[in-house]
Amino acid sequence: MQEQIMIPLHNQNGSIVGYKDIKDVNYKIDILKVVNIILVDESNKVFISKVRDDVWKDGWGSSAVGLVRKDESSIDAARRILKSYFHISAEDLMFIEESYYDLNGIKRVNSIFYARTNTEPILNPNYILDGTWVDLEEIKIMMKKDMFNPQFLVAFHSIKSIIYFL
């Protein structure tokens, strides 16, 4: 028998208003709390990825984005997700902010983190379809071409001044 994974449902203030089994979550309607993680290497390149089951089909996203589970802190969720998506243990995750966003009708409470790493991510194909390192100029070009999903844009806006001292 498969373990039941419960996901908290939130309101716009970030308060938990109920729970659903992960199999019953409506990713387009339910307000969910996610960790949104940006990995940055020693040359300030950002790792972007394409996630297997993304609600924003066709678009590059943050290094990793995943649901926070019942009784799990955001930092623990971020560590779990980095480990399962990329086989990376990031003890130096830096919390940036947590805010409610309506991303083109998909509502999320985003806990944004970033971490510096010299480790090359090993993509877990159960979660990640593709991934690559990009520099600031490539990010600017990709933004002009509308190649990013809203999750990435939210996270990048929150951390770009930390990474690039803008």
C-alpha positions as CSV (number, residue, x, y, z in Angstrom):
1,M,0.0,0.0,0.0
2,Q,1.3,3.4,-1.0
3,E,2.0,6.0,1.7
4,Q,-0.6,8.8,1.9
5,I,0.9,12.2,1.4
6,M,-1.2,15.1,2.7
7,I,-0.8,18.5,1.2
8,P,-1.9,21.7,3.1
9,L,-4.4,24.0,1.4
10,H,-4.0,27.7,2.1
11,N,-5.8,30.9,1.9
12,Q,-4.4,34.2,0.4
13,N,-2.9,35.1,3.9
14,G,-0.9,31.9,3.9
15,S,-3.0,30.2,6.6
16,I,-3.8,26.5,6.3
17,V,-7.5,26.0,5.7
18,G,-7.5,22.2,5.1
19,Y,-5.6,19.2,3.7
20,K,-5.9,17.0,0.6
21,D,-4.3,13.8,-0.3
22,I,-1.7,14.6,-3.0
23,K,-3.7,12.5,-5.5
24,D,-6.7,14.8,-5.0
25,V,-4.9,18.1,-5.3
26,N,-6.2,20.4,-8.1
27,Y,-3.0,22.2,-9.1
28,K,-4.9,24.9,-11.0
29,I,-7.5,25.7,-8.4
30,D,-6.1,24.9,-4.9
31,I,-3.9,27.5,-3.2
32,L,-0.8,25.5,-2.4
33,K,2.4,26.4,-0.6
34,V,5.5,25.7,-2.7
35,V,9.2,26.0,-2.3
36,N,10.8,27.8,-5.2
37,I,14.6,27.2,-5.4
38,I,17.2,28.9,-7.5
39,L,20.7,27.3,-7.7
40,V,23.6,29.5,-8.5
41,D,27.1,28.4,-9.4
42,E,30.5,30.1,-8.7
43,S,30.3,32.1,-11.9
44,N,26.8,33.4,-11.0
45,K,25.0,31.2,-13.6
46,V,21.5,30.1,-12.7
47,F,20.3,26.5,-13.1
48,I,17.0,26.4,-14.9
49,S,14.9,23.3,-15.5
50,K,11.8,21.9,-17.2
51,V,9.7,19.9,-14.8
52,R,7.8,16.8,-15.9
53,D,4.3,17.7,-14.5
54,D,4.3,21.4,-14.7
55,V,1.0,23.4,-14.8
56,W,2.8,25.9,-17.1
57,K,3.5,23.6,-20.0
58,D,6.4,24.6,-22.2
59,G,8.6,26.9,-20.3
60,W,11.8,27.0,-18.3
61,G,11.4,27.3,-14.6
62,S,13.3,27.7,-11.4
63,S,16.0,25.1,-10.5
64,A,13.3,23.3,-8.5
65,V,9.8,23.9,-7.3
66,G,7.8,21.5,-5.2
67,L,4.9,21.2,-2.7
68,V,5.3,21.6,1.0
69,R,3.7,18.6,2.8
70,K,1.7,18.4,6.0
71,D,3.9,18.9,9.1
72,E,6.9,19.9,6.9
73,S,8.7,23.2,7.2
74,S,9.6,25.1,4.0
75,I,13.3,24.6,4.5
76,D,12.8,20.8,5.0
77,A,10.7,20.7,1.8
78,A,13.4,22.6,-0.1
79,R,16.1,20.1,1.1
80,R,13.9,17.1,0.3
81,I,13.2,18.4,-3.2
82,L,16.8,19.3,-4.1
83,K,17.8,15.8,-2.9
84,S,15.1,14.0,-4.9
85,Y,15.3,16.2,-8.1
86,F,19.1,16.6,-8.3
87,H,20.8,14.5,-5.7
88,I,22.1,17.7,-4.0
89,S,22.4,18.2,-0.3
90,A,22.1,22.0,0.2
91,E,22.7,22.9,3.8
92,D,23.3,26.5,3.0
93,L,19.9,27.3,1.5
94,M,19.1,31.0,2.0
95,F,15.5,31.9,2.6
96,I,14.6,35.0,0.6
97,E,10.8,35.6,1.1
98,E,7.4,34.0,1.4
99,S,4.5,35.7,-0.4
100,Y,1.1,34.9,-2.0
101,Y,1.0,35.2,-5.8
102,D,-1.7,34.8,-8.3
103,L,0.3,33.6,-11.3
104,N,-2.0,33.8,-14.3
105,G,-4.9,32.4,-12.2
106,I,-2.8,29.7,-10.5
107,K,-2.5,30.7,-6.8
108,R,0.5,29.9,-4.7
109,V,2.2,30.7,-1.5
110,N,5.8,30.9,-2.6
111,S,8.7,30.3,-0.2
112,I,11.7,31.4,-2.2
113,F,15.2,30.1,-1.6
114,Y,18.5,30.2,-3.2
115,A,21.7,28.3,-2.8
116,R,25.2,28.5,-4.2
117,T,26.6,25.2,-5.4
118,N,29.6,23.8,-7.1
119,T,27.8,20.5,-7.6
120,E,26.5,19.6,-11.0
121,P,22.8,18.6,-10.6
122,I,22.1,15.0,-11.5
123,L,18.6,15.1,-13.1
124,N,16.0,12.7,-11.7
125,P,13.9,11.9,-14.9
126,N,10.9,11.2,-12.6
127,Y,10.7,14.9,-11.9
128,I,13.0,16.9,-14.3
129,L,12.9,16.7,-18.1
130,D,15.8,19.1,-18.8
131,G,18.1,21.5,-17.1
132,T,20.9,23.9,-18.0
133,W,23.0,26.7,-16.5
134,V,22.4,30.2,-17.9
135,D,24.1,33.6,-17.3
136,L,22.4,37.0,-16.8
137,E,22.6,37.9,-20.5
138,E,21.0,34.6,-21.5
139,I,18.2,35.1,-18.9
140,K,17.5,38.6,-20.3
141,I,17.3,37.2,-23.9
142,M,15.0,34.4,-22.7
143,M,12.8,36.8,-20.9
144,K,12.3,38.9,-24.0
145,K,11.3,35.7,-25.8
146,D,8.9,34.8,-23.0
147,M,10.6,31.5,-22.4
148,F,10.1,31.3,-18.6
149,N,7.1,30.2,-16.5
150,P,5.8,32.6,-13.9
151,Q,7.3,30.7,-11.0
152,F,10.8,31.4,-12.3
153,L,10.0,35.1,-12.9
154,V,8.8,35.5,-9.3
155,A,11.9,33.8,-7.8
156,F,14.4,35.5,-10.1
157,H,12.9,39.0,-9.4
158,S,13.3,38.2,-5.6
159,I,17.0,37.1,-5.8
160,K,18.6,38.9,-8.8
161,S,19.9,41.8,-6.7
162,I,21.5,39.3,-4.3
163,I,23.2,37.4,-7.1
164,Y,24.1,40.2,-9.5
165,F,24.2,43.2,-7.0
166,L,21.7,45.1,-9.3
